[in-house]
């Protein structure tokens, strides 16, 4: 069995269409069909059911697909490891982070990392689907809130931080040193939509305390939330450190007592993926930045997969 046969096979699995798969591979459709027949001959069983112009995986095809994905990943890991031997702090990292953290919190760390390691290319994407995109190999690593456990992921607990009430400096609550969780019922709020993890986290804490939030306005951008607060539309509930990197924001952050909502930040990557020296270097820099700047609590331990 040749590796290229597995690549051809996986392309057909992806498209379930020989012509589209051949176009994506840059070969002719008859050539692709012939190569799949060669692979089926080696396996001794058909891998696809051909029903007119439609195809579907057979039971043998579905079994091979699982093994082929792992074999191709191992091939990529081996090439990455060998290529790294020829480099000197080089490489490329695709990082996914939550939109608010990218907008307001991690940029100073990215600037310093580039200054320390100018030959490492870093692509940073704001996303609310980080776990899914890491699993699909669209991202190498991600910084996100806890999602469903998955045996394909390694998760590193970076720490947790409480949520605060953020209001304009002339808001009636702005002079308070703290507020009770129950007081949130009395404040006009602007929040993320309910489909966002951060919103659900806050809502769950409030439900456990016996009440529901009814925001006056919802938006999916941290930037727009803060602009609405600045405009006097209402307050918002965001992670404690969101305002710390903003000078003269005109806003203030008020701690919430008696079971404040808290978020856990985790670093995730695929357990079967080769983690390059460049990525390990970035992870070390990230951890130090979080310790020095974001004041996260009780982090830095590896979770069970």
C-alpha positions in Angstrom: 0.0 0.0 0.0 1.4 3.4 -1.0 0.7 6.6 0.9 -0.6 8.3 -2.2 -3.3 5.7 -2.4 -4.5 6.7 1.0 -4.5 10.3 0.1 -6.6 9.5 -3.0 -8.9 7.4 -0.9 -9.4 10.1 1.7 -10.1 12.7 -1.0 -13.0 10.5 -2.4 -14.2 10.0 1.2 -14.4 13.8 1.6 -16.2 14.5 -1.6 -18.1 11.2 -2.2 -17.7 12.1 -5.8 -14.9 10.9 -8.1 -14.8 13.8 -10.4 -14.7 16.5 -7.7 -12.1 14.5 -5.8 -9.9 14.2 -8.9 -10.1 17.9 -9.6 -9.0 18.6 -6.0 -6.1 16.3 -6.4 -5.1 17.6 -9.8 -5.4 14.3 -11.6 -7.9 12.9 -14.1 -11.0 11.1 -13.0 -10.1 7.8 -14.8 -6.6 7.9 -13.1 -8.3 8.3 -9.7 -10.8 5.5 -10.3 -7.9 3.2 -11.4 -5.9 4.0 -8.2 -8.9 3.3 -6.0 -9.4 -0.1 -7.8 -5.7 -0.9 -7.1 -6.3 -0.1 -3.4 -9.5 -2.2 -3.3 -7.5 -5.0 -4.9 -4.9 -4.8 -2.1 -7.7 -4.8 0.5 -9.5 -7.6 -1.1 -12.9 -5.9 -0.6 -14.7 -3.0 -2.2 -14.3 0.3 -0.4 -17.2 2.2 -2.1 -20.6 1.3 -3.3 -21.2 2.7 -6.7 -24.9 3.4 -7.3 -25.2 5.2 -10.6 -23.4 8.5 -10.2 -23.5 8.3 -6.4 -21.1 6.6 -4.2 -21.1 5.6 -0.5 -18.5 4.0 1.8 -18.8 0.3 2.4 -18.2 -1.1 5.9 -14.7 -1.9 4.8 -14.3 1.6 3.5 -15.5 3.2 6.8 -13.0 1.0 8.7 -10.1 2.0 6.4 -11.0 5.6 6.6 -10.4 5.7 10.4 -7.0 4.0 10.0 -6.0 6.1 6.9 -6.7 9.3 8.8 -4.3 8.3 11.5 -1.7 7.0 9.1 -1.7 10.3 7.2 -1.5 12.3 10.4 1.5 10.2 11.5 3.1 10.9 8.1 2.6 14.6 8.5 3.9 14.4 12.1 7.1 12.7 10.9 7.7 15.3 8.2 7.2 18.1 10.6 9.6 16.6 13.1 12.3 16.1 10.5 11.8 19.5 9.0 12.2 21.0 12.4 15.7 19.5 12.7 16.7 21.7 9.8 15.3 24.9 11.4 16.4 27.3 14.1 13.3 28.5 16.0 11.2 28.4 12.8 7.8 27.2 12.0 4.2 28.3 11.7 1.5 28.2 14.4 -2.2 28.6 13.8 -3.8 29.8 17.0 -7.5 30.2 17.8 -8.6 32.6 20.6 -11.9 34.1 21.8 -12.7 37.4 20.0 -12.7 39.5 23.2 -9.3 38.1 24.3 -7.8 38.9 20.9 -9.3 42.4 20.8 -8.3 43.5 24.3 -5.9 41.2 26.0 -3.4 39.0 24.0 -2.1 41.5 21.5 0.8 42.7 23.8 1.8 39.0 24.2 1.8 38.5 20.4 4.0 41.6 20.0 6.6 40.4 22.6 6.6 36.8 21.1 7.4 38.2 17.7 10.2 40.3 19.1 11.7 37.3 20.9 11.1 34.8 18.0 10.9 36.7 14.8 11.3 33.6 12.6 8.2 31.9 13.9 5.1 32.7 11.8 2.0 33.1 13.9 -1.6 33.1 12.5 -4.2 34.1 15.0 -7.9 33.7 14.4 -10.8 34.9 16.5 -13.4 32.2 16.8 -16.2 30.9 19.0 -15.8 27.4 17.6 -12.2 26.7 18.7 -12.6 23.1 19.9 -14.3 22.1 16.6 -11.7 23.8 14.5 -8.8 22.2 16.4 -10.4 18.8 15.9 -10.8 19.5 12.2 -7.0 20.5 12.0 -8.0 24.0 11.0 -6.1 25.3 14.1 -3.0 23.9 15.7 -3.8 25.1 19.2 -6.6 27.0 20.8 -7.4 29.1 23.9 -11.0 28.7 24.8 -13.6 27.9 27.5 -14.3 24.3 28.5 -16.4 22.4 25.9 -17.5 18.8 25.7 -14.7 16.3 26.7 -13.1 14.6 23.6 -10.5 11.8 23.7 -8.9 13.3 20.7 -7.9 16.5 22.6 -5.2 17.3 25.1 -6.4 20.1 27.4 -4.2 22.3 29.6 -5.9 24.3 32.3 -4.6 27.9 32.2 -6.6 29.1 35.1 -9.9 30.9 35.9 -11.1 34.4 36.5 -14.4 35.9 37.8 -16.7 38.1 35.8 -17.3 41.7 36.9 -20.0 44.2 36.1 -18.8 46.9 33.7 -20.5 50.2 33.7 -19.9 53.8 32.6 -18.1 56.0 35.1 -21.3 58.1 35.7 -23.5 55.0 36.2 -25.3 54.9 39.6 -23.3 51.7 40.5 -19.9 53.1 39.4 -18.9 54.2 42.9 -19.6 50.8 44.5 -16.7 48.7 45.6 -18.7 45.6 44.9 -22.3 44.4 44.2 -24.3 41.3 45.1 -25.1 38.8 42.3 -28.8 39.4 43.0 -28.4 43.1 42.2 -27.9 42.2 38.5 -31.7 41.8 38.2 -32.0 45.6 38.8 -29.5 46.7 36.2 -30.2 47.3 32.5 -27.7 45.1 30.7 -26.3 44.5 27.2 -25.0 41.0 26.7 -23.8 38.4 24.1 -26.6 36.3 22.5 -27.6 33.2 24.4 -25.8 30.9 21.9 -22.4 32.3 23.2 -20.6 30.2 25.8 -19.7 33.3 27.9 -23.4 34.3 28.0 -24.5 30.8 29.0 -21.9 30.7 31.8 -23.3 33.9 33.3 -26.9 32.8 32.8 -26.3 29.5 34.5 -24.9 31.2 37.6 -27.9 33.5 37.7 -30.4 30.6 37.3 -28.7 28.8 40.2 -29.3 31.9 42.3 -33.0 31.8 41.3 -33.4 34.5 38.6 -33.0 35.1 34.8 -31.3 38.0 33.0 -33.3 40.0 30.5 -30.8 42.1 28.5 -32.1 45.3 26.8 -29.8 44.6 23.9 -27.6 41.7 22.6 -24.6 41.7 20.3 -21.9 39.2 19.3 -18.9 41.5 19.6 -17.0 42.5 22.7 -16.1 45.8 21.0 -19.7 46.7 20.3 -20.8 45.7 23.9 -18.3 48.1 25.4 -19.3 50.8 22.9 -23.0 50.3 24.0 -21.9 50.6 27.7 -20.0 53.8 26.8 -23.1 55.2 25.1 -25.1 54.7 28.4 -27.3 51.9 27.1 -26.6 49.7 30.1 -23.9 47.7 31.9 -22.4 44.4 30.8 -20.9 41.4 32.6 -17.4 40.4 31.3 -14.2 38.8 32.6 -12.4 40.7 35.3 -9.4 41.7 33.3 -11.1 42.9 30.1 -10.6 46.6 30.9 -7.0 46.3 32.3 -5.3 46.9 29.0 -7.6 49.9 28.1 -6.5 53.4 29.0 -9.0 56.2 29.6 -11.9 53.9 28.7 -14.5 55.8 30.6 -15.6 52.5 32.1 -15.2 50.9 35.5 -15.2 47.2 36.6 -17.1 46.2 39.7 -16.6 42.8 41.5 -19.6 40.6 42.0 -19.9 38.9 45.4 -21.7 35.7 46.5 -20.9 33.3 43.7 -19.7 35.5 40.8 -19.8 33.8 37.4 -16.3 32.5 36.6 -14.7 31.3 33.4 -12.0 28.7 33.0 -9.5 29.2 30.2 -7.9 26.1 28.6 -5.3 25.5 26.0 -6.2 22.6 23.7 -4.6 20.7 20.8 -5.1 17.3 19.2 -3.6 14.5 21.2 -2.4 12.7 18.1 -0.7 15.8 16.6 3.0 16.5 16.6 3.7 19.5 18.7 6.6 21.4 17.2 9.4 23.1 19.1 8.0 26.4 17.9 4.6 25.5 19.4 6.1 24.5 22.7 8.0 27.8 22.7 4.8 29.7 22.2 2.9 27.8 24.9 5.7 28.6 27.4 5.5 32.3 26.5 1.7 32.2 26.7 1.7 30.7 30.2 4.2 33.3 31.5 2.2 36.1 30.0 -1.0 34.8 31.7 0.8 34.6 35.0 2.3 38.0 34.7 -0.6 40.0 33.2 -4.0 38.3 33.4 -3.9 37.3 37.0 -5.6 34.0 36.4 -6.2 31.8 39.4 -5.3 28.1 40.0 -4.1 27.2 36.5 -1.2 25.4 34.8 -2.2 21.8 35.1 -2.8 19.2 32.4 -6.3 17.8 32.4 -7.1 14.2 31.6 -7.9 13.7 27.9 
